Amino acid sequence: MALNHFPHIYRPIQVGSMTMKNRIQFSPIVSNHAGVEDGRVGHELLEFVSTQAQTGCGLVTIGSTPVNFEEGRDFYSCLSATNDMDVPGLGLLADEVHRWDCNLSAELIHAGQWAALNGKEAWVPSVVEKYHQAPRRYREIGRTEMLKVIDDYVAATRRCMEAGFDMVMAHFAHGNLVSAFLSTLRNPRGG
C-alpha cells in the first residue's frame, strides 16, 4: 500500500465564498479552441473544457483570456471576455464545468509586448532596445491607456462572474504588460 504524503490534496477547501471539492487545479493552457478571430465559445472549446473538468480536478482554469482583443491578446483562437455579447458563451462553459462538480476560472491577461498580432504597436511600459528589437512594433503606454487596461480587467472580470465563473486569475507573468511594469529591466522609467 502506497503512503499518502499529501492527505489534504483530495479534501474540499473553502477559498473565500467558493468551495472546491479538492485542491487540484487543471492549470491554464492555451488550447486554441475558441473562435479564431472573435474568441467565441463553440463546440470544440466546450468539449475541451468538459474533458478537463471530467478528470476529477477541483478547478479548471482557461488560459490566456485577454481583457482587450485589439491591444491585449497574444494568441488567435483564445477565449474572449471582452464584450458583453460574450457572456452567454461564457455561461455555457460555466454550466458545463459545474455539471462535473468542478469550479471554473479564466486566466485574464493583457499581453503587452506579445500583443502584436494585428499589426498594431504593442503597448509596453518602456521601449527597451535590448528586448524590443523592432522598436516600431512597440509603443510606450500612456496614462490614458493604463487606465483603459485597468477598466478592461474590471469589465472582463464582471463578465466572467455574470456568466457563472467561480473566480478569475490575473496573469501577471512572462513579460506581459503588468509584469513588465514590475521589472526594472523592462521599465526603466519606473520609480
C-alpha positions in Angstrom: 0.0 0.0 0.0 1.4 3.4 -1.0 1.8 6.1 1.6 -0.2 9.2 1.1 2.2 12.1 1.9 -0.4 14.7 0.8 -3.5 13.7 2.8 -5.2 17.1 2.2 -5.0 17.2 -1.6 -8.3 15.3 -2.1 -10.2 17.1 0.6 -12.5 20.0 0.0 -11.2 23.5 0.6 -13.0 26.8 1.1 -11.5 29.8 -0.8 -13.5 32.9 0.1 -17.1 32.1 -0.8 -16.1 29.3 -3.2 -15.8 25.6 -2.1 -13.6 23.3 -4.2 -14.2 19.6 -4.0 -10.4 19.1 -3.8 -7.2 21.1 -4.1 -6.3 20.1 -7.7 -6.3 22.6 -10.5 -6.2 21.8 -14.2 -3.6 24.5 -14.9 -4.2 27.1 -17.6 -3.1 26.2 -21.1 -3.7 27.8 -24.4 -5.9 25.4 -26.3 -6.8 27.5 -29.3 -10.3 26.1 -29.4 -12.3 29.4 -29.4 -13.3 31.3 -32.5 -10.2 32.3 -34.5 -10.9 36.0 -34.8 -13.6 36.7 -32.2 -12.8 34.2 -29.3 -16.4 33.0 -29.2 -17.3 29.7 -27.4 -18.1 26.9 -29.8 -18.5 23.1 -29.6 -14.7 22.4 -29.7 -14.0 24.6 -26.7 -16.9 23.3 -24.7 -15.8 19.7 -25.4 -12.2 20.5 -24.4 -13.1 22.2 -21.2 -15.6 19.5 -20.3 -12.9 16.9 -20.7 -10.7 18.8 -18.3 -13.5 19.0 -15.7 -14.1 15.3 -16.1 -10.6 14.5 -14.8 -11.8 15.0 -11.3 -9.9 18.2 -10.6 -11.5 20.8 -8.4 -10.7 23.8 -10.7 -10.3 24.3 -14.4 -8.6 27.5 -15.5 -8.9 28.6 -19.1 -5.6 30.0 -20.3 -4.7 33.4 -21.9 -8.1 35.1 -21.9 -7.4 38.7 -23.0 -9.1 41.7 -21.4 -8.8 43.6 -24.7 -8.9 41.9 -28.1 -7.4 44.8 -30.0 -4.4 45.6 -27.8 -4.1 42.8 -25.4 -4.3 39.3 -26.9 -1.3 37.1 -27.7 -3.0 34.2 -29.5 -5.6 33.7 -32.1 -8.4 31.3 -31.1 -8.2 32.4 -27.4 -11.4 32.9 -25.3 -12.9 36.3 -25.3 -14.4 38.0 -22.3 -14.1 41.4 -23.9 -17.6 42.1 -24.9 -21.0 41.8 -23.2 -22.1 39.5 -26.1 -19.5 37.0 -24.8 -21.4 36.4 -21.6 -23.9 33.7 -22.9 -21.0 31.7 -24.3 -19.0 32.1 -21.1 -22.1 30.9 -19.3 -22.2 27.7 -21.4 -18.6 27.0 -20.3 -19.5 27.6 -16.6 -22.6 25.3 -16.9 -20.6 22.5 -18.5 -17.8 22.6 -15.9 -20.2 22.8 -13.0 -22.0 19.8 -14.4 -18.9 17.8 -13.4 -18.8 19.3 -9.8 -15.8 21.4 -10.8 -15.1 25.1 -10.5 -14.1 27.4 -13.4 -11.6 30.2 -13.7 -10.2 32.3 -16.5 -6.6 33.5 -16.7 -7.1 37.2 -17.6 -4.3 38.8 -19.5 -3.1 41.9 -21.3 -0.2 40.5 -23.3 1.7 43.8 -23.6 4.8 43.2 -25.7 3.5 39.9 -27.0 0.3 41.5 -28.4 1.4 42.5 -31.9 -0.9 40.0 -33.7 -3.0 42.6 -35.6 -0.1 44.7 -36.9 -0.6 47.5 -34.3 2.1 48.6 -32.0 2.2 46.6 -28.8 1.9 48.5 -25.5 4.9 48.3 -23.2 6.0 50.3 -20.1 9.1 51.4 -21.9 10.6 50.6 -25.3 13.9 48.9 -24.4 16.2 48.2 -27.3 17.6 45.1 -25.7 14.1 43.5 -25.6 12.3 45.3 -28.4 14.5 44.6 -31.4 12.0 46.1 -33.8 11.1 49.3 -31.9 8.4 50.3 -34.5 6.3 47.4 -33.2 6.2 48.8 -29.7 4.8 51.9 -28.1 5.3 53.2 -24.6 1.9 53.1 -22.9 0.5 56.4 -21.6 -1.7 57.2 -18.6 -4.9 57.0 -20.6 -4.1 53.6 -21.9 -3.1 52.4 -18.4 -6.5 53.5 -17.1 -8.1 51.7 -20.0 -6.3 48.4 -19.2 -7.5 48.7 -15.6 -11.1 49.2 -16.8 -10.7 46.3 -19.2 -9.6 43.9 -16.3 -12.6 45.1 -14.3 -15.0 44.6 -17.2 -13.7 41.1 -18.1 -13.9 40.0 -14.5 -17.5 41.3 -14.3 -18.4 39.3 -17.5 -16.9 36.1 -16.2 -18.7 36.5 -12.8 -22.0 37.3 -14.6 -21.6 34.1 -16.7 -21.1 31.9 -13.6 -17.3 31.6 -13.4 -16.2 30.9 -9.8 -13.1 33.1 -10.0 -10.6 34.7 -12.3 -6.8 34.7 -12.2 -4.9 37.8 -13.1 -2.0 36.7 -15.3 0.9 39.0 -14.5 3.9 36.9 -15.7 6.1 36.1 -18.7 6.8 39.7 -19.7 3.1 40.5 -20.1 2.1 44.1 -19.7 1.6 44.2 -15.9 4.7 42.0 -15.1 6.8 44.3 -17.4 5.8 47.2 -15.2 7.2 45.4 -12.2 10.6 44.8 -13.8 13.3 47.5 -13.7 14.8 45.9 -16.8 11.7 46.4 -18.8 10.5 49.5 -17.1 13.5 51.8 -16.5 11.1 54.8 -16.3 9.7 53.3 -13.0 10.2 54.8 -9.6 
